[in-house]
Amino acid sequence: MFTTPYVLRALKALSIRAANDPIDPLLRGWEWHHPPIKPRAYLGLSVSDIASKYCPVRMDLWLRRKEGFKPRVSMEMNHGLIVHKMIDYIYRGVAREILDGKEPFETIESLKDPPESVAGDERLRQLYELLLISIVGTVMAESLLNGGIIPPPIITEYRVDGSRLGLSTGLRVDAISHGVIVEFKTGSPRDFHRLSLAGYALALESYYEIPVDYGLLVYIRLPDNGRPYIHYKPIYIDSSLRKWFLMERDEIIDMLLNDEKPQRPASCPANCPYREVCWK
Ligand code: SF4
């Protein structure tokens, strides 16, 4: 369903921007052997370490990496985790059933019971059903066009080695479809969400030496009243976004290498999972 003509059209519109603003060849991941892609140190950072700028001074990262604190898992974080696992479960399940020779309706029947973590929550259960039907619906539409039933053209929880960029060897991209990076989000949109697309694009380019120019931020909303809904944000992973990611990476490396503990800001988000540590 994340490959519907609507979404693909939106991404295609970005290609016009790409033609007018091509990516600086020195900002491709395969240029990992020299700056600015080459890191100052290889600390095995995750993309989320760099891209999740929820803490304005990056104290969260300091506490995790230098002081060994684990964040308090909030309801929203847990929710996000369940939704990510649910999407992976559905896509893998649909692919498995289709490859086993099941018809789309049989696939829906086999997968109609959601995993335990979802079944007890009405909104998650509703999301599960809508996603399952939409994903199998895409398979059916494809079969009408192509004459054969094939699994959805998407790989979820895709692993890539980002070590050439100073990132972890086991990065995990939410999904890749048609060469487009897909990131699922359950919180409110934030501009820095684009950074994770740049991080994964650079890592994929460093590893496979093929260009990755586009990403999709998929916001999954579960209102208290009403049906779940999804909105998309297609992103061109341009030179300035790449530079922004590399700058954030380098600042974090400097902070960690120079032992520069950040100062707590005057105010912090009320839902920060480190609040109890920083404000005790
Ligand atoms: S409480 Fe404030 S300083 Fe501490 S991690 Fe959260 S946002 Fe950062």
Boltz pocket constraint, residues with backbone or C-beta under 6 A from the ligand:
constraints:
  - pocket:
      binder: B
      contacts: [[A, 54], [A, 55], [A, 56], [A, 57], [A, 58], [A, 59], [A, 60], [A, 263], [A, 264], [A, 265], [A, 267], [A, 268], [A, 269], [A, 272], [A, 273], [A, 274], [A, 275], [A, 278], [A, 279]]
      max_distance: 6.0
